[in-house]
Amino acid sequence: MLSYNQIAYRGLPVCNPVEPGRIEAAVAATGLAAGARVADVGAGTAALAVRLAQRFGFAVTAIEYNPAMAALARASVTAAGAQGTVEVVEGAAADVLSAMEPPQLIVALGATNITGEGVPTPESAFGFLRRRLPPGGWLLWGDLTWTAEPPAPLRQITDLTNIFTDDAGWKAAAAAAGLELAWSELSAQETIDAFTAATDGAVRTWLEANPQAPEADGIRMSADRVRAVFGFGRPYIGFGLYLFRAPA
């Protein structure tokens, strides 16, 4: 059965509210050469994994936990002709990263349950990822960022799946894990608005065309929840992109 994510993210260049060009700018700052090993955690449709492979010549492991999204990712890789440079691995991020050779770059944008503990704190997430990097390895992290103190109900809702912090909090948590900040940027509000409009619009269009689908009620509930969070939370929610490096 289809899920909200499969509908909302299909066709997007990045499954998060950040411009693809800003991701490429951050990745270019690493100076990694073609052939570098990269892990894309929570790869979604694998659109970003394909982009990194084609733009930089990286060998990318796209890690996706959800079986339906992993199937969509494989289809995207095949459609792009990127089978030789992008491998989709279905499984929990913690298990896959622990089993594979440490990648030179880990990309984790909007990833959930990255440590395998359910809802990791920023400190535990960065600590886990730091241990998965080789000396001098890179982490490109992106996630929602509080731009102002959120109302308690909004924080309670978001804390069910992820524990977010503000810009200074992300940087402090990474520093506590032994990661050095090399580059950071907050998405413009226009970028966030465009992303939420695109995902909501895609889902609403699907719901109008498929009102009797067995998964329609669940998808509508997810769409209503996301719309409420970003609508009510607009004055408080941003998106931060951070490039960190492990000590050499």
N, C-alpha and C positions, 0 to 999 in steps of 0.2 A: 504493500500500500504506500501511496505517496505521503510525504511529510511536508511540513511547512518549509523546512530548509531546502528541500529538493526543488520546490517551486520558486521560493523567494530568491535563491542565489543563482539559479540557472541563467547562464548568459552574462553574468557580471564578471568583470576583469579581476576583481578582488572581492572576497566575501566579508568585507569590513569597511567602515566609513573612512577610507584613506585613499588618496589618489595613487594610482599605480606608479606614476612618475616619481613620487616621493619615496616609495619603496625602492625603486631602482636607484635613486640617488643615495639612499642609505647603504644599499648593497654595494654600489660602486665604491663607496668609501672604505670598504674592507680591503680592496686591492686584490681580492682572490682571483686566481687565474682560471681559465677554462679547464674543466675536468675536476674542479674542487667538489668535494662531497658535501651535499647539503641535505638537511632534513627539514621538511615542511610539516609541522605538527598541526593537526586539525585542518587538513588540506581542503576539506569540502569538495568542491567540484574539480580541484586540481588546476584551476585556471592560473593561479599564481605560480604553481610548480612548473607548469608548461612555460610560462612567461620567463621565469628565471633560467630554465634550461635553454630556451631559444635565444634570449638576450645575452646571457653570460657564458653559455656553454657548460653550465654546471651539470653534474650527475646528481639528480634530485630523487630522494626517497620521500614520497608523499604519504604521510601517515594519517589514516582516517578510521575512526572507531565505528561509526555507523555503517552497517552493511549496505544500506540503500545508497548512501552518499558515496561509499567506496565504489559501488558499481557505476554511479554517475561519473566519478573521477576517472575510472578506467575508460569509459566511453569518450570522455573529453580528451584523454591522452591519445587514444587511437585516432580520433577525428583530427587531432593536430599533427599526427605522424610523429609523436614524440616518444614512442615506445622504447627507443634505444637510450634515451637520456632521462626519462622519468619512470620510476617504478612506484606503483601504488601498493602500499602494504596495509591491509586491514587488521586493526588491532588497537589495543590500548597504548597510548603514547608512552607511558612509563615502561611497559614491557618491551616495545619495539626499540626505544632508545637505549634501554639497558642491554639489549642483545646485540645491537649493531656496533660496528666500529665507530668510534667517536667522529661525528661529522665536523668539518671545518666551520660550518655555519648552521645554526639552528634558527629556523624562522617559526615563530609562534605568535600568530595574530588571532586574538579572540579565542584562544584555546581554552577548553574546559577540562577539569579533572586531569591536569597534566602530570600530576605526581601519582595518581592512582589512589589517593586518599579520600576522594569525594569532592570536597570544596576546599582546595588548598589556599592558604594565605599567600600574599605576595612573597613573604620571606621563604616559605617552604617551596614555592614554585621556582624561585630563582636559585635556591640552594640545590634543588634537584637538577635543574638545567646546567648549573655551573659544574656539577660532577659529571655530566655527560659530555662536556667539551674537552678537547685536548688543550695543552698549553698554547696560548695565543689564539684560541678559537673564538668565534664570534656568535653572539645571540642578537637576533632582531626580534624585539618584543613589541607587540601592539595590543592595546586593550582599552576598554572604556576607562575614563579618568574623571574623577569628580572635579569640576571647575568651581564649585561652591559647596558648602555643607548641605547635603541633601536632607529633605524631611525624613523623619524616621520611617514612615510607611514605604517610601521609595527604597531606602537602604535595605529594609527587611525583605522586600520583593527580590531585589538583585542578589542579596546574600544567599538566596536559596540555591543559586547555581554558581555564582562567582563572588569573590570578595575583592572589591575594587578599592583603590585609594586615589589620592590626588597626585599631581605631577611630582611633587617633592617626595611623596610616599613611595612611588615606584622607584625613584632614583635611590632613596635611602635603603629600600629593601634589597635592591641589586648590589649596592655597595656593601651591605652587611653580608651578602653571599660571596663577596670577593670579586665582583665584576666591576670593570672600569667603564664609565660612561664615555662614549666616543661621539655620539650624535643624538639629538632628540628634536622632536617637533610635534606640535599639537595640530590636529586637523582643523581647518576653518569650519565655522558653523555651516556655511553653504555646502560643504562636502558632506557633512553629517546629514543635513536636511535632504540632499539629493539621494543619498544612499537609502534613507528610511522611506522616502517617497517611491523609489524604484522597487524596493522589496515589497512594500505594502501594496503598491499598484499591481505588481505581478500576481500576488496572492489573491487580491480582490477580483482581478480579471478571471483567474482560474475558477474562483468560487461562483462567479456569475455564469460561467460556461458549464459548470459541473455541480449544480445545486443538489443533485441526488446521489452524488458519489458517496460511498460508505465512509470515507475519511473526511468528508467535508466539514462535519461538526467539529472534529478535533482540530483541523487546520484553521477554521474560523476562530476557535478559542485562542489558539496560539497567535494568530494575527491580531486579535483584539488586545491581547495582553501586551504584545510588543508595541502596538500603536499607543496604548495607554502609558507604558513606561517611557517611551521617547517623547510623547506629547507632554505629559505631566513633568517629565524630567528634563525637558529642553534647557531650562536655565542652569541646570546642575551637571549635565552629562557632556563630556567631551571625549575625544579619542586621542591617545598619545602613542607615538611611534618612537621607539628607543633602540639604539644600537649600542650594545655592550661588548666588551672584550674580556676574556679570561687572561690573567697574567701569563706572560710567556715563560 
